[in-house]
Amino acid sequence: MKQSLRSRLPEIDAPMTFDAFLEQYKNRDLLLAHCEKGQKLTLNEVPQNNAPVLCIGPEGDFSQEEIEKAQAKGASMIDLGNYRLRTETAAVHGCSLLAAALR
């Protein structure tokens, strides 16, 4: 944290079901990155409040059912760019884009 000039350690929660995740973060701005076609926000268009939570899918992406559940709970669908990324790369890339957008 000192090297990156940050004062907070990123939070990484214990594994949980997707339904439990949606319930736990229902009062936050959920940003769901997935590979399916459709209208999505770029990270420059995300709300600048309420400590957004970036959701990166597992290898193989979120299922259509998970995407629909997240949308029903008010999650914003987001775009991380034109390339399909591995899960671990998408998380780092998404966090970097989000940090820049929220500056």
Order of alpha helices (4+ residues) and beta strands (2+ residues): alpha-beta-beta-beta-alpha-beta-alpha
